Amino acid sequence: MKFKPLRDRVLVKFSSEEEKTSGGLFIPDTAKEKPQKGTVVAVGPGRITDDGKLQPMEVKVGDTVLFDKYSGSKIKIDEEEHLIIREEDILGIIES
């Protein structure tokens, strides 16, 4: 399925979490924290400013980003969980 976010929204695919601790214990799904890191899959065109101009997005497809813990809306696309968030909820881009 193709998905195109509108305005200043970003589609993020969650980064995979560690299934085990460093000691080798498996972490159950109920004990895992909500991920705050993901990869940008799609971006909207940008935000419309008060004077009617289009402010382009700072993030681009492929960026690894950190975002607020309780932001956005979860959706499933092709049986994988994604998050739709506003660009303002992104805290930063992780550079490698």
Summary of the structure (lengths in Angstrom):
residues: 96
radius of gyration: 15.2
end to end distance: 29.1
largest distance: 55.8
contacts: 226
relative contact order: 0.29
helix: 6%
strand: 42%
